[in-house]
């Protein structure tokens, strides 16, 4: 058997084995920014699909199609949630400044799962930290992974 046939066979197996992207069983709460990010991702994927189809790049078409199915499902299930202005309770979409036992402060914005990026200061509404914070006020504490955090500030962003 020549290498060409082996490569084609490997490529076909790779395409068949890509599987679907798992979709969370949690409510798909999104911020306004999160909804815009989903829409932008869908538009970019549609553009990418058109280019891949012109090149007849089967592997790329399969990958993009899988991602399109994921983002289409996420868009269809998206529930826009905007925090009530001036709320004194931690809610989805709010910014929360916390102070740890060591005096170190951190700021998190609670967002949807697809929008969450802890390195950029956003955490998912289903993360242990967000779940520990929901419904609390400034001055109250939350314990996560054995560490105590005091809520020192809330913001609508």
Buried (B, 14 or more C-beta within 10 A) or exposed (E): EEEEEEEEEEEEEEBEEEEEEEEEEEBBBBBEBBBEBBEEBBEEBEEBBEEBEEEEEEEBBBBBBBBBBBBEBBBEEBEEBEBEEEEEBBBBBBBBBBBEEEEEEEEBBBBBBBBBEEEEEBBBBBBEBBBBBBEBEBEEBBEBEEEEBBBEEBEEE
